[in-house]
């Protein structure tokens, strides 16, 4: 544990929301908060003295200072570091992620669909880092900010998910929240009859098998976190649709991303893609084996 949470600062409303979310998370974890602004064109720091318009980095200093003041107003005892880095933002964020327990980024939402728009830098960070990354947008639905809002985790059950479950249970325990564990699964082919309809008995059998597998995956973690109440749900439908269906009113949605896939380049995956673009809450992308 590095006991550091890093958040990207760029002066946008999304980054401001991410800063406040990261500050609360740092307080829950008893960690330091690092406010990071990176830009390759930052000038060398001037000789110490009164800051003003002559400082070529005036606006960079200003946005970080404003973020710091916003944090101090809500979390006066939280230790906060400021970092201005003259480097490519992607490189700086990846380096900061390697030295942090958590990376937090703002993510834009636009239009009536309230979708996430993950910028190129944010997307590259998510697929290249081994550190959990939380994406926060400026406007949160009211239910997600309620003190008793649950934490939610989406589970595939077809691959190891210890890192994802550790993150999800830890997040719920720190908040004193219910953990909503959701597993989505398509009905197997044998559950359909020749006319294309669903055989109720076969469908229930498939759902029962999925519930048994989900309970088995959650069992050891329930023992490690006996204080966390678990709301286990099996949805016999597309995993992506299941996540979005059950994500209303949650404080945080955690999804996993395999970081050692055998592809020419890292990929985000369609389920993570659906979560980060459409979930109505902050989304944590947790790398795992």
C-alpha positions as a LaTeX table, in Angstrom:
\begin{tabular}{lrrr}
\hline
Residue & $x$ (\AA) & $y$ (\AA) & $z$ (\AA) \\
\hline
Unk1 & 0.00 & 0.00 & 0.00 \\
Unk2 & 1.31 & 3.40 & $-1.02$ \\
Unk3 & $-1.38$ & 5.35 & 0.87 \\
Unk4 & $-1.63$ & 7.86 & $-1.99$ \\
Unk5 & $-4.55$ & 8.74 & $-4.25$ \\
Unk6 & $-3.71$ & 10.80 & $-7.34$ \\
Unk7 & $-6.29$ & 12.89 & $-9.17$ \\
Unk8 & $-5.83$ & 14.69 & $-12.48$ \\
Unk9 & $-6.48$ & 18.44 & $-12.38$ \\
Unk10 & $-7.19$ & 20.42 & $-15.55$ \\
Unk11 & $-9.65$ & 23.11 & $-14.49$ \\
Unk12 & $-12.74$ & 21.49 & $-16.04$ \\
Unk13 & $-15.96$ & 20.81 & $-14.08$ \\
Unk14 & $-15.33$ & 17.08 & $-14.53$ \\
Unk15 & $-11.87$ & 17.34 & $-12.99$ \\
Unk16 & $-13.30$ & 19.43 & $-10.13$ \\
Unk17 & $-15.84$ & 16.69 & $-9.40$ \\
Unk18 & $-13.07$ & 14.10 & $-9.57$ \\
Unk19 & $-10.99$ & 16.10 & $-7.08$ \\
Unk20 & $-13.80$ & 16.17 & $-4.52$ \\
Unk21 & $-14.56$ & 12.47 & $-5.04$ \\
Unk22 & $-10.86$ & 11.61 & $-4.63$ \\
Unk23 & $-10.62$ & 13.74 & $-1.49$ \\
Unk24 & $-13.46$ & 11.86 & 0.18 \\
Unk25 & $-11.93$ & 8.54 & $-0.87$ \\
Unk26 & $-8.54$ & 9.59 & 0.51 \\
Unk27 & $-10.18$ & 10.50 & 3.81 \\
Unk28 & $-11.93$ & 7.12 & 3.94 \\
Unk29 & $-8.62$ & 5.36 & 3.25 \\
Unk30 & $-6.56$ & 7.65 & 5.55 \\
Unk31 & $-4.36$ & 8.33 & 2.54 \\
Unk32 & $-2.63$ & 11.38 & 1.05 \\
Unk33 & $-4.21$ & 13.15 & $-1.89$ \\
Unk34 & $-1.98$ & 14.21 & $-4.78$ \\
Unk35 & $-3.31$ & 16.92 & $-7.12$ \\
Unk36 & $-1.56$ & 16.43 & $-10.46$ \\
Unk37 & $-1.52$ & 18.79 & $-13.43$ \\
Unk38 & 0.69 & 17.77 & $-16.34$ \\
Unk39 & 1.42 & 19.54 & $-19.59$ \\
Unk40 & 4.46 & 19.22 & $-21.80$ \\
Unk41 & 4.61 & 23.01 & $-22.35$ \\
Unk42 & 4.88 & 23.98 & $-18.69$ \\
Unk43 & 7.73 & 26.43 & $-18.20$ \\
Unk44 & 10.55 & 25.87 & $-15.67$ \\
Unk45 & 9.51 & 26.99 & $-12.21$ \\
Unk46 & 10.55 & 30.60 & $-11.51$ \\
Unk47 & 12.84 & 31.70 & $-8.73$ \\
Unk48 & 10.85 & 31.63 & $-5.44$ \\
Unk49 & 9.05 & 34.92 & $-4.88$ \\
Unk50 & 5.61 & 36.52 & $-5.13$ \\
Unk51 & 3.52 & 34.71 & $-7.73$ \\
Unk52 & 1.69 & 36.79 & $-10.32$ \\
Unk53 & 1.04 & 37.23 & $-14.00$ \\
Unk54 & 4.81 & 37.15 & $-14.69$ \\
Unk55 & 4.81 & 33.49 & $-13.72$ \\
Unk56 & 4.47 & 31.60 & $-17.02$ \\
Unk57 & 2.74 & 28.80 & $-15.14$ \\
Unk58 & 0.34 & 31.18 & $-13.41$ \\
Unk59 & $-2.85$ & 29.51 & $-14.63$ \\
Unk60 & $-1.53$ & 26.00 & $-13.95$ \\
Unk61 & $-0.68$ & 27.07 & $-10.39$ \\
Unk62 & $-4.08$ & 28.76 & $-10.12$ \\
Unk63 & $-6.13$ & 25.70 & $-11.10$ \\
Unk64 & $-4.20$ & 23.44 & $-8.73$ \\
Unk65 & $-4.47$ & 26.00 & $-5.93$ \\
Unk66 & $-8.23$ & 26.34 & $-6.52$ \\
Unk67 & $-8.58$ & 22.56 & $-6.35$ \\
Unk68 & $-6.57$ & 22.50 & $-3.12$ \\
Unk69 & $-8.78$ & 25.17 & $-1.56$ \\
Unk70 & $-11.92$ & 23.27 & $-2.54$ \\
Unk71 & $-10.55$ & 20.17 & $-0.83$ \\
Unk72 & $-9.46$ & 22.09 & 2.26 \\
Unk73 & $-12.95$ & 23.58 & 2.65 \\
Unk74 & $-14.49$ & 20.10 & 2.92 \\
Unk75 & $-11.64$ & 18.05 & 4.33 \\
Unk76 & $-9.48$ & 20.44 & 6.38 \\
Unk77 & $-7.33$ & 17.70 & 7.94 \\
Unk78 & $-6.59$ & 15.77 & 4.75 \\
Unk79 & $-2.90$ & 15.80 & 3.72 \\
Unk80 & $-2.64$ & 17.16 & 0.18 \\
Unk81 & 0.33 & 17.39 & $-2.20$ \\
Unk82 & 0.43 & 19.57 & $-5.31$ \\
Unk83 & 2.34 & 18.43 & $-8.39$ \\
Unk84 & 2.92 & 20.37 & $-11.61$ \\
Unk85 & 4.72 & 18.13 & $-14.08$ \\
Unk86 & 6.26 & 19.32 & $-17.34$ \\
Unk87 & 5.55 & 16.14 & $-19.29$ \\
Unk88 & 3.08 & 14.56 & $-21.67$ \\
Unk89 & $-0.15$ & 14.06 & $-19.66$ \\
Unk90 & $-0.37$ & 10.36 & $-20.54$ \\
Unk91 & 3.19 & 9.67 & $-19.40$ \\
Unk92 & 2.72 & 11.73 & $-16.25$ \\
Unk93 & $-0.55$ & 10.02 & $-15.32$ \\
Unk94 & 0.84 & 6.54 & $-15.95$ \\
Unk95 & 3.87 & 7.31 & $-13.79$ \\
Unk96 & 1.66 & 8.77 & $-11.06$ \\
Unk97 & $-0.63$ & 5.74 & $-11.19$ \\
Unk98 & 2.34 & 3.43 & $-10.62$ \\
Unk99 & 3.09 & 5.35 & $-7.43$ \\
Unk100 & $-0.51$ & 5.46 & $-6.19$ \\
Unk101 & $-3.14$ & 3.10 & $-4.82$ \\
Unk102 & $-5.80$ & 4.76 & $-6.93$ \\
Unk103 & $-5.97$ & 7.14 & $-9.88$ \\
Unk104 & $-9.03$ & 9.38 & $-10.29$ \\
Unk105 & $-9.95$ & 11.18 & $-13.54$ \\
Unk106 & $-12.80$ & 13.37 & $-14.68$ \\
Unk107 & $-14.97$ & 12.12 & $-17.52$ \\
Unk108 & $-17.34$ & 14.29 & $-19.57$ \\
Unk109 & $-21.03$ & 13.56 & $-20.07$ \\
Unk110 & $-23.01$ & 15.11 & $-22.88$ \\
Unk111 & $-26.51$ & 15.10 & $-24.30$ \\
Unk112 & $-29.77$ & 13.63 & $-23.11$ \\
Unk113 & $-28.26$ & 10.15 & $-22.86$ \\
Unk114 & $-25.89$ & 11.38 & $-20.12$ \\
Unk115 & $-23.07$ & 9.29 & $-21.54$ \\
Unk116 & $-19.49$ & 9.28 & $-20.43$ \\
Unk117 & $-17.04$ & 10.62 & $-23.00$ \\
Unk118 & $-13.66$ & 9.27 & $-22.08$ \\
Unk119 & $-10.93$ & 11.31 & $-23.75$ \\
Unk120 & $-8.01$ & 9.75 & $-25.55$ \\
Unk121 & $-5.61$ & 10.35 & $-22.66$ \\
Unk122 & $-8.03$ & 8.88 & $-20.11$ \\
Unk123 & $-8.66$ & 5.83 & $-22.27$ \\
Unk124 & $-4.95$ & 5.23 & $-22.75$ \\
Unk125 & $-4.34$ & 5.49 & $-19.01$ \\
Unk126 & $-7.12$ & 3.00 & $-18.25$ \\
Unk127 & $-5.79$ & 0.36 & $-20.64$ \\
Unk128 & $-2.11$ & 0.76 & $-19.76$ \\
Unk129 & $-2.03$ & 1.03 & $-15.98$ \\
Unk130 & $-2.12$ & $-1.76$ & $-13.41$ \\
Unk131 & $-3.60$ & 0.65 & $-10.86$ \\
Unk132 & $-7.37$ & 0.89 & $-10.30$ \\
Unk133 & $-8.74$ & 4.00 & $-12.01$ \\
Unk134 & $-11.97$ & 5.77 & $-11.08$ \\
Unk135 & $-13.81$ & 7.89 & $-13.66$ \\
Unk136 & $-16.02$ & 10.67 & $-12.30$ \\
Unk137 & $-18.26$ & 13.05 & $-14.18$ \\
Unk138 & $-19.41$ & 16.49 & $-13.09$ \\
Unk139 & $-23.09$ & 15.71 & $-12.66$ \\
Unk140 & $-23.96$ & 12.82 & $-10.39$ \\
Unk141 & $-27.48$ & 11.48 & $-9.98$ \\
Unk142 & $-28.82$ & 12.36 & $-6.50$ \\
Unk143 & $-29.11$ & 8.74 & $-5.37$ \\
Unk144 & $-25.39$ & 8.12 & $-5.95$ \\
Unk145 & $-24.51$ & 10.74 & $-3.33$ \\
Unk146 & $-26.79$ & 9.40 & $-0.60$ \\
Unk147 & $-24.95$ & 8.28 & 2.58 \\
Unk148 & $-26.45$ & 4.79 & 2.33 \\
Unk149 & $-25.91$ & 4.35 & $-1.43$ \\
Unk150 & $-24.59$ & 0.86 & $-2.19$ \\
Unk151 & $-21.34$ & $-0.06$ & $-3.92$ \\
Unk152 & $-21.81$ & $-2.29$ & $-6.95$ \\
Unk153 & $-19.49$ & $-4.80$ & $-8.61$ \\
Unk154 & $-19.99$ & $-6.57$ & $-11.92$ \\
Unk155 & $-18.66$ & $-10.13$ & $-12.03$ \\
Unk156 & $-18.11$ & $-12.44$ & $-14.99$ \\
Unk157 & $-17.26$ & $-15.63$ & $-12.99$ \\
Unk158 & $-15.39$ & $-17.01$ & $-16.00$ \\
Unk159 & $-11.97$ & $-15.78$ & $-14.89$ \\
Unk160 & $-10.13$ & $-14.95$ & $-11.65$ \\
Unk161 & $-11.60$ & $-11.85$ & $-10.03$ \\
Unk162 & $-9.85$ & $-11.65$ & $-6.64$ \\
Unk163 & $-8.46$ & $-8.14$ & $-7.23$ \\
Unk164 & $-11.89$ & $-6.87$ & $-8.30$ \\
Unk165 & $-13.65$ & $-8.42$ & $-5.30$ \\
Unk166 & $-10.98$ & $-7.13$ & $-2.90$ \\
Unk167 & $-11.51$ & $-3.62$ & $-4.27$ \\
Unk168 & $-15.31$ & $-3.87$ & $-4.14$ \\
Unk169 & $-15.56$ & $-5.33$ & $-0.64$ \\
Unk170 & $-12.98$ & $-2.85$ & 0.65 \\
Unk171 & $-14.91$ & 0.05 & $-0.88$ \\
Unk172 & $-18.18$ & $-1.12$ & 0.67 \\
Unk173 & $-16.59$ & $-1.73$ & 4.07 \\
Unk174 & $-15.04$ & 1.76 & 4.20 \\
Unk175 & $-18.42$ & 3.33 & 3.43 \\
Unk176 & $-20.48$ & 1.05 & 5.64 \\
Unk177 & $-22.49$ & 0.31 & 2.51 \\
Unk178 & $-24.24$ & $-2.67$ & 1.01 \\
Unk179 & $-22.31$ & $-4.39$ & $-1.77$ \\
Unk180 & $-24.50$ & $-5.14$ & $-4.78$ \\
Unk181 & $-22.83$ & $-8.00$ & $-6.66$ \\
Unk182 & $-24.27$ & $-8.45$ & $-10.15$ \\
Unk183 & $-23.62$ & $-11.27$ & $-12.58$ \\
Unk184 & $-25.14$ & $-11.11$ & $-16.05$ \\
Unk185 & $-25.31$ & $-14.19$ & $-18.24$ \\
Unk186 & $-27.00$ & $-15.05$ & $-21.51$ \\
Unk187 & $-29.42$ & $-17.96$ & $-21.42$ \\
Unk188 & $-27.79$ & $-21.14$ & $-22.79$ \\
Unk189 & $-28.98$ & $-22.49$ & $-26.12$ \\
Unk190 & $-30.79$ & $-25.42$ & $-24.51$ \\
Unk191 & $-33.13$ & $-22.96$ & $-22.74$ \\
Unk192 & $-34.74$ & $-22.06$ & $-26.09$ \\
Unk193 & $-37.29$ & $-24.20$ & $-27.91$ \\
Unk194 & $-37.47$ & $-24.68$ & $-31.65$ \\
Unk195 & $-39.89$ & $-21.82$ & $-32.04$ \\
Unk196 & $-37.44$ & $-19.36$ & $-30.47$ \\
Unk197 & $-39.30$ & $-19.17$ & $-27.17$ \\
Unk198 & $-37.79$ & $-19.75$ & $-23.73$ \\
Unk199 & $-38.37$ & $-22.99$ & $-21.83$ \\
Unk200 & $-39.17$ & $-21.83$ & $-18.24$ \\
Unk201 & $-37.78$ & $-24.93$ & $-16.54$ \\
Unk202 & $-34.50$ & $-24.79$ & $-18.45$ \\
Unk203 & $-34.19$ & $-21.06$ & $-17.88$ \\
Unk204 & $-34.69$ & $-21.45$ & $-14.14$ \\
Unk205 & $-32.14$ & $-24.28$ & $-14.05$ \\
Unk206 & $-29.59$ & $-22.03$ & $-15.79$ \\
Unk207 & $-30.34$ & $-19.19$ & $-13.38$ \\
Unk208 & $-29.98$ & $-21.55$ & $-10.40$ \\
Unk209 & $-26.58$ & $-22.69$ & $-11.64$ \\
Unk210 & $-25.48$ & $-19.07$ & $-12.06$ \\
Unk211 & $-26.64$ & $-18.18$ & $-8.53$ \\
Unk212 & $-24.71$ & $-21.13$ & $-7.14$ \\
Unk213 & $-21.53$ & $-20.02$ & $-8.95$ \\
Unk214 & $-21.97$ & $-16.43$ & $-7.77$ \\
Unk215 & $-22.45$ & $-17.53$ & $-4.15$ \\
Unk216 & $-19.32$ & $-19.67$ & $-4.39$ \\
Unk217 & $-17.26$ & $-16.74$ & $-5.69$ \\
Unk218 & $-18.56$ & $-14.41$ & $-2.97$ \\
Unk219 & $-18.30$ & $-16.91$ & $-0.10$ \\
Unk220 & $-14.62$ & $-16.38$ & 0.88 \\
Unk221 & $-15.03$ & $-12.60$ & 0.70 \\
Unk222 & $-18.10$ & $-12.65$ & 2.87 \\
Unk223 & $-15.98$ & $-14.40$ & 5.48 \\
Unk224 & $-13.19$ & $-11.78$ & 5.16 \\
Unk225 & $-15.68$ & $-8.91$ & 5.39 \\
Unk226 & $-18.46$ & $-10.13$ & 7.70 \\
Unk227 & $-19.58$ & $-6.54$ & 8.29 \\
Unk228 & $-20.47$ & $-6.06$ & 4.61 \\
Unk229 & $-24.03$ & $-6.97$ & 3.68 \\
Unk230 & $-24.15$ & $-8.42$ & 0.16 \\
Unk231 & $-27.01$ & $-8.09$ & $-2.28$ \\
Unk232 & $-26.21$ & $-10.81$ & $-4.84$ \\
Unk233 & $-28.07$ & $-10.60$ & $-8.13$ \\
Unk234 & $-28.10$ & $-12.84$ & $-11.20$ \\
Unk235 & $-29.52$ & $-11.35$ & $-14.39$ \\
Unk236 & $-30.10$ & $-13.74$ & $-17.28$ \\
Unk237 & $-29.29$ & $-11.22$ & $-19.98$ \\
Unk238 & $-26.32$ & $-9.47$ & $-21.56$ \\
Unk239 & $-23.70$ & $-8.72$ & $-18.86$ \\
Unk240 & $-23.43$ & $-5.11$ & $-20.06$ \\
Unk241 & $-27.21$ & $-4.64$ & $-19.92$ \\
Unk242 & $-27.32$ & $-6.25$ & $-16.48$ \\
Unk243 & $-24.77$ & $-3.77$ & $-15.14$ \\
Unk244 & $-26.62$ & $-0.75$ & $-16.48$ \\
Unk245 & $-29.99$ & $-2.08$ & $-15.31$ \\
Unk246 & $-28.82$ & $-2.42$ & $-11.70$ \\
Unk247 & $-26.49$ & 0.61 & $-11.48$ \\
Unk248 & $-29.12$ & 3.18 & $-10.55$ \\
Unk249 & $-28.51$ & 4.93 & $-7.24$ \\
Unk250 & $-25.14$ & 3.32 & $-6.49$ \\
Unk251 & $-22.19$ & 5.24 & $-5.07$ \\
Unk252 & $-19.59$ & 3.41 & $-7.15$ \\
Unk253 & $-19.56$ & 0.72 & $-9.82$ \\
Unk254 & $-16.47$ & $-1.51$ & $-9.97$ \\
Unk255 & $-15.70$ & $-3.49$ & $-13.11$ \\
Unk256 & $-12.69$ & $-5.61$ & $-13.99$ \\
Unk257 & $-10.28$ & $-5.34$ & $-16.89$ \\
Unk258 & $-7.84$ & $-8.11$ & $-17.72$ \\
Unk259 & $-4.39$ & $-6.56$ & $-18.10$ \\
Unk260 & $-2.53$ & $-9.52$ & $-19.61$ \\
Unk261 & $-4.58$ & $-10.29$ & $-22.69$ \\
Unk262 & $-2.93$ & $-11.86$ & $-25.72$ \\
Unk263 & $-3.64$ & $-9.03$ & $-28.12$ \\
Unk264 & $-1.25$ & $-6.79$ & $-30.06$ \\
Unk265 & $-2.44$ & $-3.85$ & $-27.94$ \\
Unk266 & $-4.32$ & $-3.55$ & $-24.63$ \\
Unk267 & $-8.10$ & $-3.44$ & $-24.94$ \\
Unk268 & $-10.77$ & $-2.02$ & $-22.67$ \\
Unk269 & $-13.40$ & $-4.69$ & $-23.40$ \\
Unk270 & $-17.06$ & $-4.17$ & $-24.31$ \\
Unk271 & $-18.43$ & $-4.54$ & $-20.77$ \\
Unk272 & $-16.03$ & $-1.95$ & $-19.36$ \\
Unk273 & $-16.78$ & 0.19 & $-22.40$ \\
Unk274 & $-20.50$ & 0.08 & $-21.63$ \\
Unk275 & $-19.92$ & 0.90 & $-17.96$ \\
Unk276 & $-17.64$ & 3.88 & $-18.49$ \\
Unk277 & $-19.84$ & 5.35 & $-21.23$ \\
Unk278 & $-23.30$ & 4.79 & $-19.78$ \\
Unk279 & $-23.30$ & 4.03 & $-16.02$ \\
Unk280 & $-24.93$ & 6.86 & $-14.01$ \\
Unk281 & $-22.27$ & 6.85 & $-11.27$ \\
Unk282 & $-18.49$ & 6.90 & $-10.76$ \\
Unk283 & $-16.89$ & 3.83 & $-12.34$ \\
Unk284 & $-13.80$ & 2.06 & $-11.02$ \\
Unk285 & $-11.86$ & 0.02 & $-13.59$ \\
Unk286 & $-9.83$ & $-2.59$ & $-11.71$ \\
Unk287 & $-7.07$ & $-4.48$ & $-13.56$ \\
Unk288 & $-6.80$ & $-8.18$ & $-12.74$ \\
Unk289 & $-5.16$ & $-11.32$ & $-14.05$ \\
\hline
\end{tabular}
